[in-house]
């Protein structure tokens, strides 16, 4: 796709003009060429199957958690146990997380539109981010209540607490088994799995607290183990928020190094003499995209360059969604702070 160098364009924040308008053009060559393809269409079908299965798993887990959540709230109030209420609070967050995840996966399968050229898949990431933030609030409430309990101890009905905790553990194990076979690369499924794992530990903590109260009557064990649950919640929350925020900020996908992509293309693709302006980001935790500029080796046809780059990125880095701009002349784009252009202040390529 060639246009003359009589105009400028930008990568990064303005890439929509540079890419979206050209997503389906692949057959024409100019002084510099933008090409885009999806080498692995079977990959899309595989993801669709995963999405349907994951949605069903999340739906079943939601029903299990939602039903027991009501039981645990009632049991926590009747027994006076903060550990049960802490676990119930976590389960409220879990139910919301699973519900949001189900909705996100459901709407995420809607086709792209002119206004949303990548469709609704980012709903999954937004849901994960909101769920993670909600967990921080739940954990803060648990810690606050635990501190209050230390100052003003509350009588706890150990037997009621023990029964409800055992039922809760059984419900969490059931939900955990339902989610265990899901696609762990999906941020929503992984988040839901971590939520339920935290609930299992919370139920176990409540069982331990109830046993101590029944045996020796030491009630401070209840708020102590509640804080333990809060720490588990915070750990899960931090991982979910960090991962989802990184995607929302269009950060380079985890485990992907732009300098490695540059050097690999220049060393292993005969059609490429230089690669630069490499940008990588994610639509979801599973769908990664890359754009880059390349200078071809003398005498190489632009289409061959594009095909070779796409094949290499697919085989070596498992990147299926690639937009390549082939430049027959010097690159007219200047990005003083391109991450893949410098390492410790030194250019990765000759100017």
N, C-alpha and C positions, 0 to 999 in steps of 0.2 A: 504494500500500500504505500504509495509514494506520494509525498508532497514535497514541494521545493523547500529550500531552507530560508525562504523569505518570510517565515513566521516563527514565532516561538511558542513553546508549550512547557508545562511544568509537570513534574512527577509529584509524588507525595500527596499533600492535601487536595491538590486539584486534579488528581488522576482520573476523576470521573470523566472530564472532557477528553482526556488522552486515551482512556480505555473503553469506557462504556459505550461511546458512540461507535466503537470499532469492534465490538465483541464478536460479531458474526462475520466480519470481513476477513477473508483468508486468501483471496486469490489475486490481489493485484499489487504490483511492485512499483516503487518509486525510488527517489534518491535515498530515503530511509523508509523502512518497511515495518509496519505493525502487523503481527500475525497472532492469532489466538486459536487454540483448539482444545479439545478435551480428549486426549489420547485414550483414556480408559472409560468408555461408556458403560461397560459391564460393572465398573466400580459404582456408578450411580444406582444401578439396580440392587447391588449388594447393600448400599447404604439405605435404600428404601425398605428393603426387607428388615434390616436392623431396626429402622425407625418404627415399623409396625410392631415388631416383637417387643421393643423397648417400651412402647406406649402401653401395650397390654400388661407388661410386668409392672410398670409404674401404676397403672389403674388398679390392679389387684392389691399391690402394696398399700395404695392410698386407702382402699376400703378397710383393710385389716387395721391400719394405724388409726384411721378416723373412728372406727367403732371402739377400739380399746382406749383411745384418748378420752372419751367421755367416761368410761369406767374408771380410769385412773384419776381423773379430776375429782369425781365423786369420792373415790377411795381416799384420796389425799385430804380432802376436806373433812371427811368423817373421822379419819385416823389422826388428823393434825400433823401428818408427816410432811416436812418440807422436802425430804428426798423424793417422796412420791410426787409432790407438786412440781418439783424441779424436773423430774422425768416427764410429767404430764406437760409442762411448759415446752420441753424439748419436742414432745410429740405433737403439740399444737403447731410448732414450727415445721415439723416433719410433714404433717398433713398438708399445710400450706405449700411447702416445697414440692411435695409430690403432685399436688393439684396444679400448681403453676407449671411444673415440668410436663405434665400430661397435656395441658393446654398449649404449651410452647411447641411440643413435638407435633401435636395435631395441626396447628396453624402453620408450623414450619414447613409442612409438605405442600402448602399452597403454591401455585406457580408464580414466577416472577411477573412483575408488571412494568409498565413504562416508568412509573414513579419509584418502584422498588425493584431495581434491576437484578438484585440478588435474592429477591423473594423475602420471606418472613423468617428465615432461619436464625437471624440474630435474636429473635424472641427467646430462644433457648438460653442464650448467654445473658440476656437481661433478667430472665427468671432466676438463673443461678446467682447473679449478682445481688438481686433483691433478697433472695433466700439467705445468702451469706450474711448480709447486713442485718437481717431479722434475727439471726442467731446471736449476733453480738448483743442485741438488745435483751434477748432472753437470758443470756449468760450474766449480763449486768444485773438484771432483776434477781436472779438466783443468789448471786453474791451479796447483794444488798439485804435480801431476806435472811440469809444465813448469819450475817453480822447482827441483825436485829434479834435473831434467835439466841445468839450467844449472850446478848445483854439481857434478854427477857425469855428464859427457857419456857417451852410449851410442852404440856403433857402429850405424849404420843401413844396411840393405841397400837402396840406392837403386833398383835395377832392380825388385826385388819390390814395393817401395813404389809405384813408378810404374805398374806393371801393375794392381795392385789398385785404385789411385786412379782410373785410367781406367775400369775396370769399374764402380767405385762411382759415378762421374759419370754413366755411361750408365744405371745403375739408378735414380739419383735423377731424371734427366731424364724417364725413363719414368713414375715415380710422380708427378712434378710435372705432366706432361701429363694424366694420369688425373684428378688433383684440380682442374686448372685450370678446368674447366667447371662445377665444383660451385657451390653457393649460398654466396657469400662472406659473406652476412649471418649465416649460421649460425656460432656461435663455435667449434664443434668442427671444421667444415670449414675455417674460416679458420686455426684453430690447426694443423691437420694440414698445410695448405698452407704455412704459415710454417715448420713443422718441416722439411718436405722442401726448401724453398728454402734454409734454413740448411745442410742436408746437401749441397746442390749446391755452395754456397760452400765448405763444408768439404772436399769432394772436390777442388775446384779448388785450394784451399790446399795439400792434400797433393800434388797434381801439381806445383805450383810448388816445394814443398820437395824433392820427389824429384829434379826437374830440377836444382836448385842443388847438391844433394848429389852427383849424378852428374857434373856439370860441374866443380865446384871443390872438392868434398869438405867444404863448410862445414856441419857438422851442427847448429850452433845455430839454423839456419833452421827446423828441425823443431819445437822447443818454442816458438819465436817465433810461427810460424803457428798452433800449437796454441792459444796464448793468443788469437790473432785469432778462431779458431773459437769459443772460450769467450765472447768478447765478443758475437759474433753470437747465440749461444745465450741469453745473458743478456738481450739486447734482445728476443728473441722471448718469453722467459719472462715478462719484466716486463709486456709488453702483454697476454698471456693471463691472468696472475694478476690484473692490475688490472681488466680487463674482467669476468672471472668473479666476482671478489670484490665488485665493485660491484653485480652482479645478486644475489648471495647476500645482500648487506646490504640488498636491496630499495631501492637507490638510484633516483633519477629517471633514466629512460632517457636515454642520451646524445643530445644534440641537442634534448631536450624541455625547455621552460622553463615552469614552472607559472604564473608571473606573466603570461606571454604567453597561456596558455590562459584565465586569468581575464579579462584585458582583452579578448581576442577575443570571448569569449562575451557579456560585458556590452555590447560595442559593436556586435556583429553579429547577435545572436539577440534578436529583438524580445520573445520570451516570457520572457526572463531580465532581472531588474532587478539581481541581485547573485549572484555565484558565490564560494564560499569552501570552506574545508576540502578543498582539492584535493590528492589523493594519486595519484602515478603510480609504477608499478614494473613489473618484467618477470618473467615466468616463465622465458623463454629470451631469447636475444639478439634474437629475432624477434617474440615475443608480448608485447605491452605491455598493461597494464590501467590504468584510471583510475577513481577514485571521487571524487565531489564533491557538495556541497550547493548548492542554488540557491533563491533567492527569486523567485517568478514575478511578472510584471507584473500589476497588478490586473485581475481578470476573466478571466485565462487559465486554461484547464483543465490540470490537472496532467499528464495524458497527453500533451497537445500540447507542454508544456515539455520533457518527457523525450525525445520524438521529435525535437524541434528541436535539443536539445543533442547527442543521439547522432549526428544527421545532420551537424551542424557539426564535431564532433570527428573523424568519419570522413572528411569531405571535406577539411577544412583541415589536420588533423594525422595522418591515416591511423591513427587509433586505433579499433579495431573492438570492443573489449571494455570497455564503460562501465557503471558503476553510478551512477545519479543519485538523490539524495534531494531531493525537493521539499518545501520548508517554507513552509506558509501563514502561520506565525507566526514570532516571533524564534527563532533557532537556540539550542537549549539546550546545545549542546556548546561547551565552552571549551577552546581549545588555545593556551596562551600562547606556544608556540614553533612554531606552524605556519609552515613555510618560505614558503608562498604568502600568508600573512597579513601579513607585514612585509617591508619593504625598507629596509635601513639603519636599522632601529629604528622606522620609520614604518608605520602600518597602511595596507594597500592599499585598505581599504574603510572606510566609516564604521561605527562600532560600533552 
